Amino acid sequence: MMHLLHRGLFVLCLLCGSLFSASGQNCKPAITASGPTKLCAGDKVTLTSSLKGTRYTWARNGTTITNATSDKHEVNQAGRYTVRVDGASGCSTTGTLSDEFVITASAVLADFSVLKNEVCSGDRVSFTSTSSGDGLTYSWDFGGTGTSTSKDPSHTFNLPNGTTSRDYKVKLTVTNSDGCQSSQEKTIKVAEVVADFTVPGGDLCAGSGIKFTDASTGDGKKYEWNFGDNTTSTAASPTHVFKGFTGATKTFNVTLKVTNSAGCVSTKTRQLTVKEGPDADLMDIDAGFNTPFVRCTTNPNDINY
């Protein structure tokens, strides 16, 4: 019967005796272990009765182990083990004989914390080990981008060119003073956002709607537009009308700020020259048509309608 090894420090007392006394030679049922006397999590050890008989009864902490009826019994759980041997040749069955030795269950558990599991490309990320065990040594693997043997290291993740996001599996392996190991793995998402936008070619006219088209890269974006005329927008691809200025042309610095779900920020600014368009009355005349009136002029004689 298999027994799971619980974490912690345990004493494994192997009472190597039958529940009867013995006469004759070699009647003491000493128990021997096939492996180390300190067990790591997942380790197994086989206990063997040196006294041979016709029937074997194994118990752990005083409770009989079901189906453990041979001279050998495999365990991976700490405890006090006894074996009773019946039908041993040349042995009597009065009194009690016992023998004892100790096996220690050596516990170690790897774990770590990180402030954010989604970060920006180029960010330096700090990791904190919360592992338990005695005499620990540490081995970190940052998803193939570097290693460390520090307890609480930091690491910078840089995305390859042309990549906007990637998942990196960060693995911590700890080893205790008995050589027992434990590992923990967590995923860190590294993301990047690059702001960009396009505007129509040709003349940009005041009083006429100008379409700004988002061309940014990255996932989960939020937008903040500033058109340089004290107006803003949070649309992905807004349409904006420049108006209220005098002179033939005016220059506006249009800025797009993009933020992704990891908090990464990128900005793009373009300088646009907008020409004075027809006066408001002329634009109202054109308002009922499907094709926008986009010719820019300050000379009414240039307008044919």
N, C-alpha and C positions, 0 to 999 in steps of 0.2 A: 504493500500500500504506500503511495507517494504522499509525502507531507511537505507543504510549502514552507520555505524559510522566511520567517518574519524578520523585519528590520529591527536592529537593536543588538545588545550584547547579552548573550545567553551562556549559561553553563550547561554543558551536556555531560551528565554523569552516567557512565555506563556501569551499571551494577552487574559485574560479571559473575553471577552466581546462580545456582539453581535454588529452588525453594525447598531443597532437601539437603541433608548431609550426605557424605559419601564415605564409602570404605573401599579399599583397593587403591591402585595407582591411577593418576590422571583423571580423577573424578571431579575436579574443580572446573566448572564450566566457564572458563575465562573468555571474555569477549575481546576480539581484536578488530581494529579498524583498518580498512584498506587504503585510506587516504590521509591527508594532513589533519592535524588535530584542531585547526582553525578553518572554519567553513566560510567561504564567500557566498553571497546570494547566488542561487542557482547551482551551487556545488552539490555533489552527492557523495556519500560515503557508504560503503558496505560493511555491516557488522557481521562477524562470524563467530559462532560458538566453537570453542576448541573441543568441547565434549560432544561426542557423537552418541546419538540415541535413536529411538524409534519415533519420537514425537517432540516437537519444539513449540513453545508458547512464548511469543515476544510481547512485551508490554512497554508502554511509554508513560512515565509519570504515574505508574500504578494502574493504567487502563490497558486492557488487552487489545492488541492490534489485530484486527480482523484479517484473516487469510495469511498471516505471517506465521507459517508453520514449518519452514525449513531451517536448516542450520545457518542460513545466511539471510540477512534482511537489509535492504537498501533504504537509507533515510537521507533527507535534506532539511530536517527540522531539528532544532535543538531540543534537548530534554533528557530525562533520566531513563535509560533503557535497561531492561532486565530480560533474561531468557530463562525459561524452565525447560529442562531436558528430561523426558521420560524414557524409560527403557534403556538406560545406559548400562552397558555390560559391566558387571562386577561391582556396581555401586548400590548402596542401601539408600533408603529414603526417609531418614530421620534427621531432624534439625535443619539448619540453614548454613550455607556457605555463600560468601559474596566477595566480589572484587570490584574495584572502582578506578576509573580514570576520567579525565576531564577533556572535553572538546569545546572550544569557544566559537560561537558564531560571530564573525567579523562583519559589522554593518557599515555600509557606505551608500550615500544617495546623492547623485548629481542633480543640481538645479541652478538656475540663474535668472536674473531679472534684467529688463531693459526698459528705459523710460518710454520709448515709442517703438512700435514694430513696423511703422511706415515712416521713412525718412527721405530726405532729398539727396540727390547725387552730390558728392563732395562733403556731406555732413560727417563729422566725427562722432561716432556712437560709443557710449560708455556701457559696459556690461559689468554686472555685479554678481559674483558667485554667492548662492545661498545654500551651497552643498553642506552635507553633514558627514562626519567621520573623523577618524584620528590620523594625524600625520599626512594630510592630503597633499598631493601634487596635482597640477592642472595642465590640461592640454586642450587648447582652443583651435577650432578650424572655422574660419569665416567664409564658408561656402566657396573655397578655392581661391579666395582673394588674399589670403594671408593666414598666419598662425600666431599663437602666443602661448607662453607658459606662465604668465602672470595670473594672480588670483582674480583681479578685477581690471581687465584690460580695456583699452579703447581702440577703435578701428575706424578708418575712413573708407567708405564705399564710393567708388567712382564708376558710373555706367560707361560701357563702351560707346564709342562714337556711333551715332545713328540710333541709339536705343533710348526709349523714353521710360521704360520701367523693367524691372527684373526682380525676381524673388531669390534671395540668398538663404540657404539653410546653414545656420550657425550651430555648431556642435561643441559641447563641453564634455570632456571625459576626465573624471577624477579617479585617482588611485590612492588607496590608503596605505598605512604602514605595513599591512599584511599582504599587499599586492592585489587586494580585491578592487575591482573597477565598477564604475557606474557611469552612464552617459545620459545626456539630455540634449535634445535638438529643438530649436525654434526657428521660425521663418521670419526674416526681415525683408520687407518690401522696400526697394529703393526706386524712387521715381524722379522724373525730371519734367519740367515744363518750359517751353520756349515760346514767348509771345511773338506774334507777327500778324499783319493784316494787309489787305490790298484795298486800293481805291480805283475807281474807273479812270481810264485814260482820257485824254483830251481836256478841254476847258472845264474847270470847276467853277460853277456860277453861284453867286450869292442869291438867296431866295429860291433856289432849286434844291430838292432833296438829293443828297449825295449818299450813296450806299457804301458802308464800310464793312468789308467781309473778313471775318476771322480766319486766319491761316495758322493759328498756333498749334503746337504739338503737345501731347500729354493727355492724361485722363482726368476726369472729374474736375473740370475747370470752372472757375468763377471769373467774371469779367468786370473790369472797371475802366470805362472810357472817360477821357477828359479831352474835349474838343478845342481847348485853348480859348474859349469865348465864355467861360464861366458856366458852361453847361456840361452835364455828364450823362452817362447811360450805363446800365448793367446788362444790356442785351448782348447776345453773342455777336450778332452782325447787325448793328443798328443803321438806320438812315437818319441823317442830320442835315438841317438847313442852317447855313450861315447867313446872317442878316445884321442890319443895324450898323453898317460902317460906311464911311465916306471915302471917296477916292476910287481910282480905277481898279486897284488890287489891294489885297491885304494878306499877310502871311499868318498862318495859324499852326501852332505846334500841337498835333494830335497824338495823345499817348494812350496806349492800351496796356493795362496791368492785368496779368493773368495769375491766378492762384489755384493750385491743385489741392487734392484732398489731403496731401501730406503737409500742406502749408508752404510748399515751395512756390516762390514768386519770380516772375519774369516780366520785364517791361519792354515795350517797343514804342519809339517815338518817330513820327514822320512829320516833316515840315511841308505844309500844303499852301499853295498860293491860290487864293480864291479871287475871281474877277467879279466886279460889280455887275449885277444882272439887270434885267428890265425892272421898271418900278412896280410897285405892288399892284397897281390897277391892271397893268398888262398881264401880270401873272394870274390875276383873278379871271381875266378873260379866257386864259388857256386852261383854267382849272377843270373845265368839263370835258376835256379831250383825254383820250387814253395815252397819247404820246406826249411826254413832258416837253415843255418849252424850255430848252436848255441853251439857247444862244445867248452869249454874254455880250452886251454892248451898252455904251453910255450915249450913243447917238440914236435918237428916235428915228431918224431917216433910214437907219439900217434895218428897221423892222418892217417886214411885209406880212400882212395878214388880211 
